[in-house]
Amino acid sequence: MAGRLQDKVAIITGGARGMGAATCRLFVAEGAKVVIADVLDEDGARLAASLGAGAHFRHLDVRDEAQWQALVEDTESRFGAIDVLVNNAGVLLFRTIRETAKDDFERVTGINLTGTFLGVRTVGSRMCDRGRGSIVNISSADGMKGANGLGAYCASKWGIRGLTRVAAMEYGHKGVRVNSVHPGGIDTAMGNPYAEARADVNKRYAMVPQQRVGEPEEVARTSLFLASDESSYLCGAEIAVDGGMLTGQYYLGFPGAPGV
């Protein structure tokens, strides 16, 4: 039985670990040829080796325009025309606006937002020329709301949301769909840097409807849907994979809250 991405070629940035690695594994399992693009060379090479002939690792600093161009050329030479791009690479900075240095702000926005822009422009241009393709931009639940201590991160993720909408308008009539995914708290090295026990992490999500942290595979499955032909009429969509975080938070003790 053919996979949902059978014979498609995909580039996944930030693919060496976390949500990116989960997405790489799932895409290969569904029949895609995947290029794992990341600055984490050892992790990326190890993941590619574990996935076999359907995967290849390529070093990529998403802020570097020349590296993007080289990545596209290498991918097309190795696997053929690119069908899917998942812009997943990102960094997180916990710091108040008053404490955030300009260099720190520009580093976060450079990786999260400028990196996504370069992917959308470089890979998306090739897709538009061929008249087909799907681009999945990983934003965040914090790209739809504010969060104290995350000024640079929120700014970058709101930017991805806006960029996605514009790209959907400019690329949609050329046969290229562009959508964004907005994860809430996900149990990865970035979201859980101290590798706390799941039960302890879940306590921080007591005010969220599902009352737990998310799994990387849950985000990967959403990216798979958007990458596949099953989502053929989605363009400019924003999908929150957040356990209900954006829906609202409980007033504990009021009717309808947990335990009431």
Contacts in CASP RR format, 6 or more apart in sequence:
PFRMAT RR
TARGET T0000
AUTHOR 0000-0000-0000
METHOD contacts of the structure
MODEL  1
MAGRLQDKVAIITGGARGMGAATCRLFVAEGAKVVIADVLDEDGARLAAS
LGAGAHFRHLDVRDEAQWQALVEDTESRFGAIDVLVNNAGVLLFRTIRET
AKDDFERVTGINLTGTFLGVRTVGSRMCDRGRGSIVNISSADGMKGANGL
GAYCASKWGIRGLTRVAAMEYGHKGVRVNSVHPGGIDTAMGNPYAEARAD
VNKRYAMVPQQRVGEPEEVARTSLFLASDESSYLCGAEIAVDGGMLTGQY
YLGFPGAPGV
2 31 0 8 1.000
3 30 0 8 1.000
3 31 0 8 1.000
4 30 0 8 1.000
4 31 0 8 1.000
4 224 0 8 1.000
4 228 0 8 1.000
4 230 0 8 1.000
5 27 0 8 1.000
5 30 0 8 1.000
5 31 0 8 1.000
5 32 0 8 1.000
5 83 0 8 1.000
5 84 0 8 1.000
5 224 0 8 1.000
5 227 0 8 1.000
5 228 0 8 1.000
6 30 0 8 1.000
6 31 0 8 1.000
6 32 0 8 1.000
7 31 0 8 1.000
7 32 0 8 1.000
7 33 0 8 1.000
8 31 0 8 1.000
8 32 0 8 1.000
8 33 0 8 1.000
8 83 0 8 1.000
8 84 0 8 1.000
8 227 0 8 1.000
9 32 0 8 1.000
9 33 0 8 1.000
9 34 0 8 1.000
9 35 0 8 1.000
9 75 0 8 1.000
9 79 0 8 1.000
9 80 0 8 1.000
9 81 0 8 1.000
9 82 0 8 1.000
9 83 0 8 1.000
9 84 0 8 1.000
10 27 0 8 1.000
10 32 0 8 1.000
10 33 0 8 1.000
10 34 0 8 1.000
10 35 0 8 1.000
10 82 0 8 1.000
10 83 0 8 1.000
10 84 0 8 1.000
10 85 0 8 1.000
10 86 0 8 1.000
10 227 0 8 1.000
11 34 0 8 1.000
11 35 0 8 1.000
11 37 0 8 1.000
11 71 0 8 1.000
11 72 0 8 1.000
11 75 0 8 1.000
11 82 0 8 1.000
11 84 0 8 1.000
11 85 0 8 1.000
11 86 0 8 1.000
11 123 0 8 1.000
12 20 0 8 1.000
12 23 0 8 1.000
12 24 0 8 1.000
12 27 0 8 1.000
12 34 0 8 1.000
12 35 0 8 1.000
12 36 0 8 1.000
12 37 0 8 1.000
12 86 0 8 1.000
12 88 0 8 1.000
13 37 0 8 1.000
13 38 0 8 1.000
13 60 0 8 1.000
13 62 0 8 1.000
13 86 0 8 1.000
13 87 0 8 1.000
13 88 0 8 1.000
13 89 0 8 1.000
13 115 0 8 1.000
13 119 0 8 1.000
14 20 0 8 1.000
14 36 0 8 1.000
14 37 0 8 1.000
14 38 0 8 1.000
14 40 0 8 1.000
14 62 0 8 1.000
14 88 0 8 1.000
14 89 0 8 1.000
14 90 0 8 1.000
15 21 0 8 1.000
15 23 0 8 1.000
15 24 0 8 1.000
15 36 0 8 1.000
15 37 0 8 1.000
15 38 0 8 1.000
15 44 0 8 1.000
15 47 0 8 1.000
15 88 0 8 1.000
15 89 0 8 1.000
16 36 0 8 1.000
16 38 0 8 1.000
16 40 0 8 1.000
16 43 0 8 1.000
16 44 0 8 1.000
16 47 0 8 1.000
16 57 0 8 1.000
17 38 0 8 1.000
17 40 0 8 1.000
17 43 0 8 1.000
17 44 0 8 1.000
17 47 0 8 1.000
17 188 0 8 1.000
17 189 0 8 1.000
18 186 0 8 1.000
18 188 0 8 1.000
18 189 0 8 1.000
18 190 0 8 1.000
18 216 0 8 1.000
19 88 0 8 1.000
19 138 0 8 1.000
19 183 0 8 1.000
19 186 0 8 1.000
19 188 0 8 1.000
19 216 0 8 1.000
19 219 0 8 1.000
19 220 0 8 1.000
20 86 0 8 1.000
20 88 0 8 1.000
20 216 0 8 1.000
20 220 0 8 1.000
21 36 0 8 1.000
21 43 0 8 1.000
21 47 0 8 1.000
21 216 0 8 1.000
22 215 0 8 1.000
22 216 0 8 1.000
22 217 0 8 1.000
22 219 0 8 1.000
22 220 0 8 1.000
23 86 0 8 1.000
23 88 0 8 1.000
23 216 0 8 1.000
23 219 0 8 1.000
23 220 0 8 1.000
23 223 0 8 1.000
23 224 0 8 1.000
24 34 0 8 1.000
24 36 0 8 1.000
24 47 0 8 1.000
24 51 0 8 1.000
24 55 0 8 1.000
25 47 0 8 1.000
25 51 0 8 1.000
25 220 0 8 1.000
26 217 0 8 1.000
26 220 0 8 1.000
26 221 0 8 1.000
26 223 0 8 1.000
26 224 0 8 1.000
27 34 0 8 1.000
27 84 0 8 1.000
27 224 0 8 1.000
27 227 0 8 1.000
28 34 0 8 1.000
28 51 0 8 1.000
28 52 0 8 1.000
28 54 0 8 1.000
28 55 0 8 1.000
30 224 0 8 1.000
30 228 0 8 1.000
31 54 0 8 1.000
32 54 0 8 1.000
32 83 0 8 1.000
32 84 0 8 1.000
32 227 0 8 1.000
33 54 0 8 1.000
33 55 0 8 1.000
33 56 0 8 1.000
33 79 0 8 1.000
33 80 0 8 1.000
34 51 0 8 1.000
34 54 0 8 1.000
34 55 0 8 1.000
34 56 0 8 1.000
35 55 0 8 1.000
35 56 0 8 1.000
35 57 0 8 1.000
35 58 0 8 1.000
35 71 0 8 1.000
35 74 0 8 1.000
35 75 0 8 1.000
35 78 0 8 1.000
35 79 0 8 1.000
36 44 0 8 1.000
36 47 0 8 1.000
36 48 0 8 1.000
36 55 0 8 1.000
36 56 0 8 1.000
36 57 0 8 1.000
36 58 0 8 1.000
37 57 0 8 1.000
37 58 0 8 1.000
37 59 0 8 1.000
37 60 0 8 1.000
37 62 0 8 1.000
37 71 0 8 1.000
37 89 0 8 1.000
38 44 0 8 1.000
38 57 0 8 1.000
38 59 0 8 1.000
38 60 0 8 1.000
38 89 0 8 1.000
39 59 0 8 1.000
39 60 0 8 1.000
39 61 0 8 1.000
41 57 0 8 1.000
41 59 0 8 1.000
44 57 0 8 1.000
45 57 0 8 1.000
47 55 0 8 1.000
47 57 0 8 1.000
48 55 0 8 1.000
48 56 0 8 1.000
48 57 0 8 1.000
56 78 0 8 1.000
56 79 0 8 1.000
58 71 0 8 1.000
58 74 0 8 1.000
58 75 0 8 1.000
59 67 0 8 1.000
60 67 0 8 1.000
60 68 0 8 1.000
60 71 0 8 1.000
60 89 0 8 1.000
61 67 0 8 1.000
62 68 0 8 1.000
62 87 0 8 1.000
62 89 0 8 1.000
62 111 0 8 1.000
62 114 0 8 1.000
62 115 0 8 1.000
62 116 0 8 1.000
62 118 0 8 1.000
62 119 0 8 1.000
63 110 0 8 1.000
63 111 0 8 1.000
63 114 0 8 1.000
63 115 0 8 1.000
63 118 0 8 1.000
65 118 0 8 1.000
65 122 0 8 1.000
68 118 0 8 1.000
68 119 0 8 1.000
68 122 0 8 1.000
68 123 0 8 1.000
69 122 0 8 1.000
72 82 0 8 1.000
72 122 0 8 1.000
72 123 0 8 1.000
72 126 0 8 1.000
75 82 0 8 1.000
76 82 0 8 1.000
76 126 0 8 1.000
81 126 0 8 1.000
81 130 0 8 1.000
82 123 0 8 1.000
82 126 0 8 1.000
82 127 0 8 1.000
82 133 0 8 1.000
83 127 0 8 1.000
83 132 0 8 1.000
83 133 0 8 1.000
83 134 0 8 1.000
83 227 0 8 1.000
84 133 0 8 1.000
84 134 0 8 1.000
84 135 0 8 1.000
84 136 0 8 1.000
84 227 0 8 1.000
85 119 0 8 1.000
85 120 0 8 1.000
85 123 0 8 1.000
85 124 0 8 1.000
85 127 0 8 1.000
85 134 0 8 1.000
85 135 0 8 1.000
85 136 0 8 1.000
86 135 0 8 1.000
86 136 0 8 1.000
86 138 0 8 1.000
86 223 0 8 1.000
86 227 0 8 1.000
87 115 0 8 1.000
87 116 0 8 1.000
87 119 0 8 1.000
87 120 0 8 1.000
87 135 0 8 1.000
87 136 0 8 1.000
87 137 0 8 1.000
87 138 0 8 1.000
87 160 0 8 1.000
88 138 0 8 1.000
88 223 0 8 1.000
89 111 0 8 1.000
89 112 0 8 1.000
89 115 0 8 1.000
90 111 0 8 1.000
90 112 0 8 1.000
90 138 0 8 1.000
90 190 0 8 1.000
91 107 0 8 1.000
91 108 0 8 1.000
91 111 0 8 1.000
91 112 0 8 1.000
91 190 0 8 1.000
92 108 0 8 1.000
92 150 0 8 1.000
92 153 0 8 1.000
92 190 0 8 1.000
92 191 0 8 1.000
93 100 0 8 1.000
93 104 0 8 1.000
93 107 0 8 1.000
93 108 0 8 1.000
93 150 0 8 1.000
93 152 0 8 1.000
93 153 0 8 1.000
94 149 0 8 1.000
94 150 0 8 1.000
95 104 0 8 1.000
95 149 0 8 1.000
95 151 0 8 1.000
95 152 0 8 1.000
96 148 0 8 1.000
96 149 0 8 1.000
96 151 0 8 1.000
97 149 0 8 1.000
97 151 0 8 1.000
100 151 0 8 1.000
100 152 0 8 1.000
104 152 0 8 1.000
105 152 0 8 1.000
105 155 0 8 1.000
108 152 0 8 1.000
108 153 0 8 1.000
108 155 0 8 1.000
108 156 0 8 1.000
109 152 0 8 1.000
109 155 0 8 1.000
109 156 0 8 1.000
110 156 0 8 1.000
111 156 0 8 1.000
112 153 0 8 1.000
112 156 0 8 1.000
112 157 0 8 1.000
112 160 0 8 1.000
113 155 0 8 1.000
113 156 0 8 1.000
113 159 0 8 1.000
113 160 0 8 1.000
113 163 0 8 1.000
116 137 0 8 1.000
116 160 0 8 1.000
116 163 0 8 1.000
117 163 0 8 1.000
120 135 0 8 1.000
120 137 0 8 1.000
120 163 0 8 1.000
120 167 0 8 1.000
120 178 0 8 1.000
123 135 0 8 1.000
124 133 0 8 1.000
124 135 0 8 1.000
124 167 0 8 1.000
124 171 0 8 1.000
124 176 0 8 1.000
127 133 0 8 1.000
127 135 0 8 1.000
127 171 0 8 1.000
127 174 0 8 1.000
127 175 0 8 1.000
127 176 0 8 1.000
128 171 0 8 1.000
128 174 0 8 1.000
128 175 0 8 1.000
128 176 0 8 1.000
131 174 0 8 1.000
131 175 0 8 1.000
131 176 0 8 1.000
132 175 0 8 1.000
132 176 0 8 1.000
133 175 0 8 1.000
133 176 0 8 1.000
133 177 0 8 1.000
134 176 0 8 1.000
134 177 0 8 1.000
134 178 0 8 1.000
134 179 0 8 1.000
134 226 0 8 1.000
134 227 0 8 1.000
134 228 0 8 1.000
134 231 0 8 1.000
135 167 0 8 1.000
135 171 0 8 1.000
135 176 0 8 1.000
135 177 0 8 1.000
135 178 0 8 1.000
135 179 0 8 1.000
136 179 0 8 1.000
136 180 0 8 1.000
136 181 0 8 1.000
136 223 0 8 1.000
136 226 0 8 1.000
136 227 0 8 1.000
137 160 0 8 1.000
137 163 0 8 1.000
137 164 0 8 1.000
137 178 0 8 1.000
137 179 0 8 1.000
137 180 0 8 1.000
137 181 0 8 1.000
138 160 0 8 1.000
138 180 0 8 1.000
138 181 0 8 1.000
138 183 0 8 1.000
138 219 0 8 1.000
138 223 0 8 1.000
139 157 0 8 1.000
139 158 0 8 1.000
139 159 0 8 1.000
139 160 0 8 1.000
139 161 0 8 1.000
139 164 0 8 1.000
139 180 0 8 1.000
139 181 0 8 1.000
139 182 0 8 1.000
139 238 0 8 1.000
140 153 0 8 1.000
140 154 0 8 1.000
140 157 0 8 1.000
140 182 0 8 1.000
140 183 0 8 1.000
140 184 0 8 1.000
141 182 0 8 1.000
141 183 0 8 1.000
141 184 0 8 1.000
141 185 0 8 1.000
141 240 0 8 1.000
141 242 0 8 1.000
141 245 0 8 1.000
141 246 0 8 1.000
142 150 0 8 1.000
142 153 0 8 1.000
142 154 0 8 1.000
142 157 0 8 1.000
142 184 0 8 1.000
143 154 0 8 1.000
143 157 0 8 1.000
143 158 0 8 1.000
143 159 0 8 1.000
143 160 0 8 1.000
143 161 0 8 1.000
143 182 0 8 1.000
144 158 0 8 1.000
144 161 0 8 1.000
144 182 0 8 1.000
144 238 0 8 1.000
144 240 0 8 1.000
144 246 0 8 1.000
145 154 0 8 1.000
145 246 0 8 1.000
146 154 0 8 1.000
147 153 0 8 1.000
147 154 0 8 1.000
157 182 0 8 1.000
160 180 0 8 1.000
161 180 0 8 1.000
161 182 0 8 1.000
161 238 0 8 1.000
164 178 0 8 1.000
164 179 0 8 1.000
164 180 0 8 1.000
164 236 0 8 1.000
164 238 0 8 1.000
165 236 0 8 1.000
167 178 0 8 1.000
168 177 0 8 1.000
168 178 0 8 1.000
168 179 0 8 1.000
168 235 0 8 1.000
168 236 0 8 1.000
171 177 0 8 1.000
171 178 0 8 1.000
172 178 0 8 1.000
172 235 0 8 1.000
177 226 0 8 1.000
177 231 0 8 1.000
177 232 0 8 1.000
177 234 0 8 1.000
177 235 0 8 1.000
177 236 0 8 1.000
178 235 0 8 1.000
178 236 0 8 1.000
179 226 0 8 1.000
179 231 0 8 1.000
179 234 0 8 1.000
179 235 0 8 1.000
179 236 0 8 1.000
179 237 0 8 1.000
179 238 0 8 1.000
179 239 0 8 1.000
180 236 0 8 1.000
180 237 0 8 1.000
180 238 0 8 1.000
180 239 0 8 1.000
181 219 0 8 1.000
181 222 0 8 1.000
181 223 0 8 1.000
181 226 0 8 1.000
181 239 0 8 1.000
181 241 0 8 1.000
182 238 0 8 1.000
182 239 0 8 1.000
182 240 0 8 1.000
182 241 0 8 1.000
182 242 0 8 1.000
182 246 0 8 1.000
183 214 0 8 1.000
183 219 0 8 1.000
183 241 0 8 1.000
183 242 0 8 1.000
184 214 0 8 1.000
184 240 0 8 1.000
184 241 0 8 1.000
184 242 0 8 1.000
184 243 0 8 1.000
184 245 0 8 1.000
185 191 0 8 1.000
185 205 0 8 1.000
185 213 0 8 1.000
185 214 0 8 1.000
185 242 0 8 1.000
185 245 0 8 1.000
186 213 0 8 1.000
186 214 0 8 1.000
186 215 0 8 1.000
186 216 0 8 1.000
186 218 0 8 1.000
186 219 0 8 1.000
187 198 0 8 1.000
187 201 0 8 1.000
187 213 0 8 1.000
187 214 0 8 1.000
187 215 0 8 1.000
187 216 0 8 1.000
188 216 0 8 1.000
189 195 0 8 1.000
192 201 0 8 1.000
192 213 0 8 1.000
198 213 0 8 1.000
201 213 0 8 1.000
202 211 0 8 1.000
202 212 0 8 1.000
202 213 0 8 1.000
204 213 0 8 1.000
205 211 0 8 1.000
205 212 0 8 1.000
205 213 0 8 1.000
205 245 0 8 1.000
206 250 0 8 1.000
206 258 0 8 1.000
207 249 0 8 1.000
207 250 0 8 1.000
207 252 0 8 1.000
208 242 0 8 1.000
208 243 0 8 1.000
208 244 0 8 1.000
208 245 0 8 1.000
208 249 0 8 1.000
209 243 0 8 1.000
209 244 0 8 1.000
209 245 0 8 1.000
209 247 0 8 1.000
209 248 0 8 1.000
209 250 0 8 1.000
210 243 0 8 1.000
210 244 0 8 1.000
211 258 0 8 1.000
212 243 0 8 1.000
214 241 0 8 1.000
214 243 0 8 1.000
218 241 0 8 1.000
219 241 0 8 1.000
222 239 0 8 1.000
222 241 0 8 1.000
225 231 0 8 1.000
226 234 0 8 1.000
226 237 0 8 1.000
226 239 0 8 1.000
231 237 0 8 1.000
240 246 0 8 1.000
250 256 0 8 1.000
250 257 0 8 1.000
250 258 0 8 1.000
251 257 0 8 1.000
252 258 0 8 1.000
253 259 0 8 1.000
253 260 0 8 1.000
254 260 0 8 1.000
END
